Amino acid sequence: MASRLNWTMQKTLIIVGVVVLLIGLGWPVFSRIPLGRLPGDIVVNKPQLKFFFPITSMILVSGMVTLLIRLFQRM
């Protein structure tokens, strides 16, 4: 049982490390994606208040993360 748990933890850490590495390498490309500036994102700019609620961006990111999780669960 402990051996299986160790293998699962190792596999998880390797996958997380690879994902972080890929995000770091792809950051120049990812920074050009207009997340946070999509139609439907709520922005309030007043002299005493700045409020930003990226609802459309959150829905889009949630859908992408859900698809990735389902993809990895089938492996």
N, CA, C and O atoms as a CHARMM CRD file, in Angstrom:
* protein
*
  300
    1    1 MET  N      0.83200  -1.19600   0.00000 PROA 1      0.00000
    2    1 MET  CA     0.00000   0.00000   0.00000 PROA 1      0.00000
    3    1 MET  C      0.87100   1.25100   0.00000 PROA 1      0.00000
    4    1 MET  O      0.61100   2.18300  -0.76100 PROA 1      0.00000
    5    2 ALA  N      1.90200   1.28400   0.84500 PROA 2      0.00000
    6    2 ALA  CA     2.76200   2.47300   0.92100 PROA 2      0.00000
    7    2 ALA  C      3.51500   2.67800  -0.38700 PROA 2      0.00000
    8    2 ALA  O      3.73600   3.81500  -0.80500 PROA 2      0.00000
    9    3 SER  N      3.91100   1.58200  -1.03900 PROA 3      0.00000
   10    3 SER  CA     4.63900   1.69000  -2.29500 PROA 3      0.00000
   11    3 SER  C      3.75400   2.32400  -3.37100 PROA 3      0.00000
   12    3 SER  O      4.21500   3.15800  -4.15000 PROA 3      0.00000
   13    4 ARG  N      2.49000   1.92500  -3.40800 PROA 4      0.00000
   14    4 ARG  CA     1.55900   2.48700  -4.38900 PROA 4      0.00000
   15    4 ARG  C      1.32000   3.96200  -4.11200 PROA 4      0.00000
   16    4 ARG  O      1.23000   4.76200  -5.04300 PROA 4      0.00000
   17    5 LEU  N      1.21600   4.32600  -2.84300 PROA 5      0.00000
   18    5 LEU  CA     1.01600   5.72000  -2.47000 PROA 5      0.00000
   19    5 LEU  C      2.23000   6.55600  -2.85400 PROA 5      0.00000
   20    5 LEU  O      2.08100   7.67300  -3.35000 PROA 5      0.00000
   21    6 ASN  N      3.43300   6.02400  -2.62900 PROA 6      0.00000
   22    6 ASN  CA     4.64700   6.74000  -3.00600 PROA 6      0.00000
   23    6 ASN  C      4.70600   6.94900  -4.51500 PROA 6      0.00000
   24    6 ASN  O      5.07900   8.03000  -4.97100 PROA 6      0.00000
   25    7 TRP  N      4.34500   5.93400  -5.29500 PROA 7      0.00000
   26    7 TRP  CA     4.37200   6.05900  -6.74800 PROA 7      0.00000
   27    7 TRP  C      3.36400   7.10300  -7.20700 PROA 7      0.00000
   28    7 TRP  O      3.65600   7.88900  -8.10800 PROA 7      0.00000
   29    8 THR  N      2.19300   7.12200  -6.60600 PROA 8      0.00000
   30    8 THR  CA     1.17600   8.10000  -6.97000 PROA 8      0.00000
   31    8 THR  C      1.66400   9.51600  -6.66200 PROA 8      0.00000
   32    8 THR  O      1.46800  10.42500  -7.46800 PROA 8      0.00000
   33    9 MET  N      2.28700   9.70800  -5.51700 PROA 9      0.00000
   34    9 MET  CA     2.80200  11.02500  -5.15800 PROA 9      0.00000
   35    9 MET  C      3.92600  11.44300  -6.10300 PROA 9      0.00000
   36    9 MET  O      3.99000  12.60100  -6.51500 PROA 9      0.00000
   37   10 GLN  N      4.80500  10.51400  -6.44600 PROA 10     0.00000
   38   10 GLN  CA     5.89400  10.82600  -7.37400 PROA 10     0.00000
   39   10 GLN  C      5.34700  11.23500  -8.73900 PROA 10     0.00000
   40   10 GLN  O      5.79800  12.21400  -9.33400 PROA 10     0.00000
   41   11 LYS  N      4.38400  10.48200  -9.21900 PROA 11     0.00000
   42   11 LYS  CA     3.78000  10.77600 -10.51900 PROA 11     0.00000
   43   11 LYS  C      3.10300  12.14600 -10.49700 PROA 11     0.00000
   44   11 LYS  O      3.23100  12.92000 -11.44600 PROA 11     0.00000
   45   12 THR  N      2.38900  12.44200  -9.42200 PROA 12     0.00000
   46   12 THR  CA     1.71300  13.73000  -9.29500 PROA 12     0.00000
   47   12 THR  C      2.71300  14.87800  -9.27400 PROA 12     0.00000
   48   12 THR  O      2.50900  15.89000  -9.94600 PROA 12     0.00000
   49   13 LEU  N      3.79000  14.73100  -8.51000 PROA 13     0.00000
   50   13 LEU  CA     4.79900  15.78600  -8.43500 PROA 13     0.00000
   51   13 LEU  C      5.50500  15.99900  -9.77500 PROA 13     0.00000
   52   13 LEU  O      5.81600  17.13300 -10.13900 PROA 13     0.00000
   53   14 ILE  N      5.75200  14.93800 -10.49000 PROA 14     0.00000
   54   14 ILE  CA     6.38300  15.05600 -11.80500 PROA 14     0.00000
   55   14 ILE  C      5.45200  15.79300 -12.76600 PROA 14     0.00000
   56   14 ILE  O      5.89700  16.67400 -13.50200 PROA 14     0.00000
   57   15 ILE  N      4.17600  15.44300 -12.76600 PROA 15     0.00000
   58   15 ILE  CA     3.21600  16.09900 -13.65000 PROA 15     0.00000
   59   15 ILE  C      3.08800  17.57500 -13.29700 PROA 15     0.00000
   60   15 ILE  O      3.07500  18.42300 -14.18900 PROA 15     0.00000
   61   16 VAL  N      2.99400  17.89300 -12.01000 PROA 16     0.00000
   62   16 VAL  CA     2.89500  19.29300 -11.59400 PROA 16     0.00000
   63   16 VAL  C      4.15000  20.05700 -12.01300 PROA 16     0.00000
   64   16 VAL  O      4.05800  21.19100 -12.48200 PROA 16     0.00000
   65   17 GLY  N      5.31600  19.44400 -11.84600 PROA 17     0.00000
   66   17 GLY  CA     6.56600  20.08900 -12.25300 PROA 17     0.00000
   67   17 GLY  C      6.62300  20.35400 -13.74600 PROA 17     0.00000
   68   17 GLY  O      7.06500  21.42000 -14.17200 PROA 17     0.00000
   69   18 VAL  N      6.18400  19.40300 -14.53200 PROA 18     0.00000
   70   18 VAL  CA     6.19200  19.57400 -15.99200 PROA 18     0.00000
   71   18 VAL  C      5.20900  20.67400 -16.39700 PROA 18     0.00000
   72   18 VAL  O      5.50900  21.47900 -17.27900 PROA 18     0.00000
   73   19 VAL  N      4.04400  20.71200 -15.76000 PROA 19     0.00000
   74   19 VAL  CA     3.05200  21.75200 -16.07200 PROA 19     0.00000
   75   19 VAL  C      3.60800  23.13300 -15.72600 PROA 19     0.00000
   76   19 VAL  O      3.46700  24.07000 -16.51200 PROA 19     0.00000
   77   20 VAL  N      4.23600  23.26600 -14.56600 PROA 20     0.00000
   78   20 VAL  CA     4.82800  24.55300 -14.17500 PROA 20     0.00000
   79   20 VAL  C      5.93200  24.94700 -15.15100 PROA 20     0.00000
   80   20 VAL  O      6.03300  26.11400 -15.53100 PROA 20     0.00000
   81   21 LEU  N      6.75300  23.99600 -15.55800 PROA 21     0.00000
   82   21 LEU  CA     7.81800  24.26600 -16.52400 PROA 21     0.00000
   83   21 LEU  C      7.24300  24.74200 -17.85900 PROA 21     0.00000
   84   21 LEU  O      7.73900  25.70600 -18.44200 PROA 21     0.00000
   85   22 LEU  N      6.20500  24.07100 -18.33900 PROA 22     0.00000
   86   22 LEU  CA     5.58700  24.46000 -19.60600 PROA 22     0.00000
   87   22 LEU  C      4.94600  25.84100 -19.53000 PROA 22     0.00000
   88   22 LEU  O      5.03100  26.62300 -20.47700 PROA 22     0.00000
   89   23 ILE  N      4.31100  26.13700 -18.41000 PROA 23     0.00000
   90   23 ILE  CA     3.72700  27.46800 -18.23900 PROA 23     0.00000
   91   23 ILE  C      4.83100  28.52200 -18.22500 PROA 23     0.00000
   92   23 ILE  O      4.68000  29.58400 -18.82800 PROA 23     0.00000
   93   24 GLY  N      5.93400  28.23900 -17.54300 PROA 24     0.00000
   94   24 GLY  CA     7.05000  29.18100 -17.50400 PROA 24     0.00000
   95   24 GLY  C      7.66200  29.41100 -18.86900 PROA 24     0.00000
   96   24 GLY  O      7.98200  30.54600 -19.22300 PROA 24     0.00000
   97   25 LEU  N      7.82800  28.35000 -19.64100 PROA 25     0.00000
   98   25 LEU  CA     8.38900  28.49300 -20.97900 PROA 25     0.00000
   99   25 LEU  C      7.42200  29.19000 -21.94100 PROA 25     0.00000
  100   25 LEU  O      7.84600  29.90600 -22.84800 PROA 25     0.00000
  101   26 GLY  N      6.14300  28.97600 -21.73800 PROA 26     0.00000
  102   26 GLY  CA     5.15100  29.55500 -22.62800 PROA 26     0.00000
  103   26 GLY  C      4.62100  30.90600 -22.17100 PROA 26     0.00000
  104   26 GLY  O      3.71900  31.46200 -22.79800 PROA 26     0.00000
  105   27 TRP  N      5.17800  31.44400 -21.07500 PROA 27     0.00000
  106   27 TRP  CA     4.64400  32.69200 -20.53000 PROA 27     0.00000
  107   27 TRP  C      4.64800  33.85100 -21.53600 PROA 27     0.00000
  108   27 TRP  O      3.67300  34.60100 -21.58100 PROA 27     0.00000
  109   28 PRO  N      5.70200  34.03000 -22.34400 PROA 28     0.00000
  110   28 PRO  CA     5.64100  35.12900 -23.32700 PROA 28     0.00000
  111   28 PRO  C      4.45400  35.00600 -24.28600 PROA 28     0.00000
  112   28 PRO  O      3.87900  36.01300 -24.69900 PROA 28     0.00000
  113   29 VAL  N      4.09500  33.78400 -24.63500 PROA 29     0.00000
  114   29 VAL  CA     2.94600  33.57200 -25.52600 PROA 29     0.00000
  115   29 VAL  C      1.64100  33.75000 -24.74400 PROA 29     0.00000
  116   29 VAL  O      0.70000  34.37400 -25.23500 PROA 29     0.00000
  117   30 PHE  N      1.58900  33.19600 -23.51800 PROA 30     0.00000
  118   30 PHE  CA     0.36900  33.26800 -22.71000 PROA 30     0.00000
  119   30 PHE  C      0.02500  34.70100 -22.32300 PROA 30     0.00000
  120   30 PHE  O     -1.15000  35.03400 -22.16700 PROA 30     0.00000
  121   31 SER  N      1.03400  35.54700 -22.16900 PROA 31     0.00000
  122   31 SER  CA     0.76600  36.92500 -21.75100 PROA 31     0.00000
  123   31 SER  C      0.06500  37.72200 -22.84900 PROA 31     0.00000
  124   31 SER  O     -0.52300  38.76500 -22.56400 PROA 31     0.00000
  125   32 ARG  N      0.11300  37.26200 -24.08200 PROA 32     0.00000
  126   32 ARG  CA    -0.56800  37.95000 -25.18200 PROA 32     0.00000
  127   32 ARG  C     -2.03800  37.56100 -25.30400 PROA 32     0.00000
  128   32 ARG  O     -2.79900  38.22100 -26.01200 PROA 32     0.00000
  129   33 ILE  N     -2.44200  36.49000 -24.61800 PROA 33     0.00000
  130   33 ILE  CA    -3.84800  36.06000 -24.63900 PROA 33     0.00000
  131   33 ILE  C     -4.66200  37.07600 -23.84700 PROA 33     0.00000
  132   33 ILE  O     -4.26300  37.45300 -22.74600 PROA 33     0.00000
  133   34 PRO  N     -5.78500  37.52400 -24.37900 PROA 34     0.00000
  134   34 PRO  CA    -6.51500  38.62200 -23.72600 PROA 34     0.00000
  135   34 PRO  C     -7.36200  38.21000 -22.52500 PROA 34     0.00000
  136   34 PRO  O     -8.41300  38.80800 -22.29600 PROA 34     0.00000
  137   35 LEU  N     -6.94000  37.20800 -21.75100 PROA 35     0.00000
  138   35 LEU  CA    -7.69900  36.84800 -20.55700 PROA 35     0.00000
  139   35 LEU  C     -7.69500  38.02800 -19.59400 PROA 35     0.00000
  140   35 LEU  O     -6.65500  38.64000 -19.34900 PROA 35     0.00000
  141   36 GLY  N     -8.84600  38.33600 -19.06100 PROA 36     0.00000
  142   36 GLY  CA    -8.97400  39.48700 -18.18200 PROA 36     0.00000
  143   36 GLY  C     -9.42900  40.72800 -18.92600 PROA 36     0.00000
  144   36 GLY  O     -9.72300  41.75100 -18.30800 PROA 36     0.00000
  145   37 ARG  N     -9.48800  40.64800 -20.23100 PROA 37     0.00000
  146   37 ARG  CA    -9.93400  41.78300 -21.03300 PROA 37     0.00000
  147   37 ARG  C    -10.99200  41.32900 -22.04400 PROA 37     0.00000
  148   37 ARG  O    -11.14100  41.93500 -23.10500 PROA 37     0.00000
  149   38 LEU  N    -11.70600  40.28900 -21.71900 PROA 38     0.00000
  150   38 LEU  CA   -12.72100  39.75400 -22.62100 PROA 38     0.00000
  151   38 LEU  C    -14.04600  40.48500 -22.43800 PROA 38     0.00000
  152   38 LEU  O    -14.30100  41.04700 -21.37300 PROA 38     0.00000
  153   39 PRO  N    -14.89000  40.48300 -23.46800 PROA 39     0.00000
  154   39 PRO  CA   -16.23500  41.04900 -23.28500 PROA 39     0.00000
  155   39 PRO  C    -16.97100  40.26100 -22.20200 PROA 39     0.00000
  156   39 PRO  O    -16.95100  39.03000 -22.21000 PROA 39     0.00000
  157   40 GLY  N    -17.59800  40.93800 -21.30200 PROA 40     0.00000
  158   40 GLY  CA   -18.28700  40.28600 -20.19600 PROA 40     0.00000
  159   40 GLY  C    -17.53400  40.40900 -18.89600 PROA 40     0.00000
  160   40 GLY  O    -18.11100  40.19000 -17.83100 PROA 40     0.00000
  161   41 ASP  N    -16.25800  40.75200 -18.94900 PROA 41     0.00000
  162   41 ASP  CA   -15.49400  41.02100 -17.73000 PROA 41     0.00000
  163   41 ASP  C    -15.93100  42.38500 -17.19700 PROA 41     0.00000
  164   41 ASP  O    -16.01300  43.35400 -17.95200 PROA 41     0.00000
  165   42 ILE  N    -16.20500  42.45600 -15.92200 PROA 42     0.00000
  166   42 ILE  CA   -16.73200  43.68000 -15.32100 PROA 42     0.00000
  167   42 ILE  C    -15.57500  44.53200 -14.81500 PROA 42     0.00000
  168   42 ILE  O    -14.74800  44.07300 -14.02600 PROA 42     0.00000
  169   43 VAL  N    -15.52700  45.78300 -15.28100 PROA 43     0.00000
  170   43 VAL  CA   -14.49100  46.72600 -14.86000 PROA 43     0.00000
  171   43 VAL  C    -15.17900  48.02000 -14.45300 PROA 43     0.00000
  172   43 VAL  O    -15.93800  48.60100 -15.22900 PROA 43     0.00000
  173   44 VAL  N    -14.90600  48.46800 -13.22300 PROA 44     0.00000
  174   44 VAL  CA   -15.43400  49.73700 -12.73900 PROA 44     0.00000
  175   44 VAL  C    -14.23800  50.61500 -12.39000 PROA 44     0.00000
  176   44 VAL  O    -13.46100  50.28500 -11.49400 PROA 44     0.00000
  177   45 ASN  N    -14.09400  51.73000 -13.09500 PROA 45     0.00000
  178   45 ASN  CA   -13.02500  52.69200 -12.81900 PROA 45     0.00000
  179   45 ASN  C    -13.65500  54.00600 -12.38900 PROA 45     0.00000
  180   45 ASN  O    -14.26500  54.71100 -13.19400 PROA 45     0.00000
  181   46 LYS  N    -13.50300  54.32200 -11.12800 PROA 46     0.00000
  182   46 LYS  CA   -13.96200  55.58900 -10.58400 PROA 46     0.00000
  183   46 LYS  C    -12.78600  56.23300  -9.85900 PROA 46     0.00000
  184   46 LYS  O    -11.80100  55.55400  -9.56900 PROA 46     0.00000
  185   47 PRO  N    -12.86400  57.51300  -9.56500 PROA 47     0.00000
  186   47 PRO  CA   -11.71800  58.16800  -8.91400 PROA 47     0.00000
  187   47 PRO  C    -11.28400  57.49700  -7.60000 PROA 47     0.00000
  188   47 PRO  O    -10.08600  57.41100  -7.33100 PROA 47     0.00000
  189   48 GLN  N    -12.20600  57.03500  -6.80200 PROA 48     0.00000
  190   48 GLN  CA   -11.85800  56.42400  -5.51800 PROA 48     0.00000
  191   48 GLN  C    -11.96700  54.90300  -5.51500 PROA 48     0.00000
  192   48 GLN  O    -11.74200  54.27000  -4.48400 PROA 48     0.00000
  193   49 LEU  N    -12.30900  54.31400  -6.65400 PROA 49     0.00000
  194   49 LEU  CA   -12.57700  52.87800  -6.68100 PROA 49     0.00000
  195   49 LEU  C    -12.14300  52.27300  -8.00500 PROA 49     0.00000
  196   49 LEU  O    -12.47500  52.77900  -9.07700 PROA 49     0.00000
  197   50 LYS  N    -11.39500  51.18500  -7.91200 PROA 50     0.00000
  198   50 LYS  CA   -11.09900  50.35800  -9.07900 PROA 50     0.00000
  199   50 LYS  C    -11.55800  48.94600  -8.73700 PROA 50     0.00000
  200   50 LYS  O    -11.08500  48.33900  -7.77600 PROA 50     0.00000
  201   51 PHE  N    -12.48000  48.43700  -9.53400 PROA 51     0.00000
  202   51 PHE  CA   -13.02300  47.10100  -9.29300 PROA 51     0.00000
  203   51 PHE  C    -12.96300  46.31600 -10.58600 PROA 51     0.00000
  204   51 PHE  O    -13.35100  46.80800 -11.64600 PROA 51     0.00000
  205   52 PHE  N    -12.47300  45.09400 -10.49200 PROA 52     0.00000
  206   52 PHE  CA   -12.32900  44.24300 -11.66500 PROA 52     0.00000
  207   52 PHE  C    -12.83000  42.85300 -11.32000 PROA 52     0.00000
  208   52 PHE  O    -12.35100  42.24000 -10.36700 PROA 52     0.00000
  209   53 PHE  N    -13.79200  42.34700 -12.08600 PROA 53     0.00000
  210   53 PHE  CA   -14.34700  41.01100 -11.87400 PROA 53     0.00000
  211   53 PHE  C    -14.36300  40.28700 -13.21500 PROA 53     0.00000
  212   53 PHE  O    -15.26100  40.51300 -14.02700 PROA 53     0.00000
  213   54 PRO  N    -13.38000  39.41900 -13.45900 PROA 54     0.00000
  214   54 PRO  CA   -13.24900  38.76400 -14.77500 PROA 54     0.00000
  215   54 PRO  C    -14.14100  37.53800 -14.92500 PROA 54     0.00000
  216   54 PRO  O    -13.63900  36.41600 -15.00000 PROA 54     0.00000
  217   55 ILE  N    -15.44300  37.73400 -14.97100 PROA 55     0.00000
  218   55 ILE  CA   -16.38000  36.60500 -14.99100 PROA 55     0.00000
  219   55 ILE  C    -16.24800  35.77100 -16.26600 PROA 55     0.00000
  220   55 ILE  O    -16.25300  34.54300 -16.18700 PROA 55     0.00000
  221   56 THR  N    -16.13300  36.39200 -17.41800 PROA 56     0.00000
  222   56 THR  CA   -16.00400  35.64500 -18.66500 PROA 56     0.00000
  223   56 THR  C    -14.69100  34.87700 -18.69900 PROA 56     0.00000
  224   56 THR  O    -14.64900  33.72300 -19.12600 PROA 56     0.00000
  225   57 SER  N    -13.62500  35.51700 -18.24900 PROA 57     0.00000
  226   57 SER  CA   -12.32000  34.84800 -18.21200 PROA 57     0.00000
  227   57 SER  C    -12.34800  33.65300 -17.26400 PROA 57     0.00000
  228   57 SER  O    -11.77600  32.60500 -17.56500 PROA 57     0.00000
  229   58 MET  N    -13.02000  33.81000 -16.10300 PROA 58     0.00000
  230   58 MET  CA   -13.09400  32.70000 -15.14500 PROA 58     0.00000
  231   58 MET  C    -13.85800  31.51700 -15.72500 PROA 58     0.00000
  232   58 MET  O    -13.46600  30.36900 -15.51900 PROA 58     0.00000
  233   59 ILE  N    -14.93000  31.78000 -16.43900 PROA 59     0.00000
  234   59 ILE  CA   -15.71300  30.69700 -17.05700 PROA 59     0.00000
  235   59 ILE  C    -14.87200  29.97400 -18.10900 PROA 59     0.00000
  236   59 ILE  O    -14.88900  28.74500 -18.18200 PROA 59     0.00000
  237   60 LEU  N    -14.14600  30.72800 -18.91500 PROA 60     0.00000
  238   60 LEU  CA   -13.30100  30.13900 -19.95200 PROA 60     0.00000
  239   60 LEU  C    -12.18100  29.28700 -19.34000 PROA 60     0.00000
  240   60 LEU  O    -11.94000  28.16800 -19.79200 PROA 60     0.00000
  241   61 VAL  N    -11.50600  29.80400 -18.33100 PROA 61     0.00000
  242   61 VAL  CA   -10.42600  29.05600 -17.67600 PROA 61     0.00000
  243   61 VAL  C    -10.98200  27.82400 -16.97600 PROA 61     0.00000
  244   61 VAL  O    -10.35800  26.76400 -17.01300 PROA 61     0.00000
  245   62 SER  N    -12.13900  27.94200 -16.34200 PROA 62     0.00000
  246   62 SER  CA   -12.75600  26.79800 -15.68100 PROA 62     0.00000
  247   62 SER  C    -13.06600  25.68300 -16.67400 PROA 62     0.00000
  248   62 SER  O    -12.84400  24.50800 -16.38000 PROA 62     0.00000
  249   63 GLY  N    -13.57100  26.04200 -17.83400 PROA 63     0.00000
  250   63 GLY  CA   -13.84900  25.03800 -18.86400 PROA 63     0.00000
  251   63 GLY  C    -12.58900  24.34700 -19.35200 PROA 63     0.00000
  252   63 GLY  O    -12.57900  23.13200 -19.55000 PROA 63     0.00000
  253   64 MET  N    -11.51700  25.12400 -19.54600 PROA 64     0.00000
  254   64 MET  CA   -10.24800  24.52500 -19.99800 PROA 64     0.00000
  255   64 MET  C     -9.66800  23.59400 -18.94000 PROA 64     0.00000
  256   64 MET  O     -9.18600  22.50900 -19.26500 PROA 64     0.00000
  257   65 VAL  N     -9.71100  24.01100 -17.67600 PROA 65     0.00000
  258   65 VAL  CA    -9.17800  23.16300 -16.59900 PROA 65     0.00000
  259   65 VAL  C    -10.00100  21.89000 -16.47300 PROA 65     0.00000
  260   65 VAL  O     -9.44100  20.81500 -16.26000 PROA 65     0.00000
  261   66 THR  N    -11.31500  21.99100 -16.60200 PROA 66     0.00000
  262   66 THR  CA   -12.18100  20.81000 -16.54100 PROA 66     0.00000
  263   66 THR  C    -11.83900  19.83100 -17.65400 PROA 66     0.00000
  264   66 THR  O    -11.77100  18.62500 -17.41900 PROA 66     0.00000
  265   67 LEU  N    -11.62400  20.33800 -18.86400 PROA 67     0.00000
  266   67 LEU  CA   -11.26000  19.45900 -19.97700 PROA 67     0.00000
  267   67 LEU  C     -9.91100  18.78100 -19.73300 PROA 67     0.00000
  268   67 LEU  O     -9.75400  17.59500 -20.02300 PROA 67     0.00000
  269   68 LEU  N     -8.94300  19.51800 -19.20600 PROA 68     0.00000
  270   68 LEU  CA    -7.63400  18.92300 -18.91700 PROA 68     0.00000
  271   68 LEU  C     -7.72200  17.84400 -17.84000 PROA 68     0.00000
  272   68 LEU  O     -7.09200  16.79200 -17.95100 PROA 68     0.00000
  273   69 ILE  N     -8.50400  18.11200 -16.80300 PROA 69     0.00000
  274   69 ILE  CA    -8.65600  17.12400 -15.72900 PROA 69     0.00000
  275   69 ILE  C     -9.30100  15.85400 -16.26100 PROA 69     0.00000
  276   69 ILE  O     -8.85600  14.75200 -15.94100 PROA 69     0.00000
  277   70 ARG  N    -10.34200  15.99600 -17.06700 PROA 70     0.00000
  278   70 ARG  CA   -11.00400  14.80700 -17.63600 PROA 70     0.00000
  279   70 ARG  C    -10.07500  14.04700 -18.57100 PROA 70     0.00000
  280   70 ARG  O    -10.11800  12.81800 -18.63100 PROA 70     0.00000
  281   71 LEU  N     -9.23700  14.77500 -19.30000 PROA 71     0.00000
  282   71 LEU  CA    -8.28200  14.13700 -20.19300 PROA 71     0.00000
  283   71 LEU  C     -7.27800  13.31200 -19.38600 PROA 71     0.00000
  284   71 LEU  O     -6.98800  12.16900 -19.74300 PROA 71     0.00000
  285   72 PHE  N     -6.74700  13.88000 -18.30600 PROA 72     0.00000
  286   72 PHE  CA    -5.75000  13.17600 -17.49900 PROA 72     0.00000
  287   72 PHE  C     -6.35800  12.03200 -16.69600 PROA 72     0.00000
  288   72 PHE  O     -5.66100  11.06600 -16.38500 PROA 72     0.00000
  289   73 GLN  N     -7.65000  12.12000 -16.35200 PROA 73     0.00000
  290   73 GLN  CA    -8.28900  11.02300 -15.62300 PROA 73     0.00000
  291   73 GLN  C     -8.42800   9.77200 -16.48600 PROA 73     0.00000
  292   73 GLN  O     -8.48000   8.66100 -15.95800 PROA 73     0.00000
  293   74 ARG  N     -8.48800   9.93900 -17.78500 PROA 74     0.00000
  294   74 ARG  CA    -8.63800   8.78000 -18.68400 PROA 74     0.00000
  295   74 ARG  C     -7.31600   8.07700 -18.92400 PROA 74     0.00000
  296   74 ARG  O     -7.29500   6.96100 -19.44300 PROA 74     0.00000
  297   75 MET  N     -6.22100   8.70400 -18.55800 PROA 75     0.00000
  298   75 MET  CA    -4.89900   8.08200 -18.79600 PROA 75     0.00000
  299   75 MET  C     -4.59600   7.04000 -17.75500 PROA 75     0.00000
  300   75 MET  O     -3.53500   6.41600 -17.79500 PROA 75     0.00000
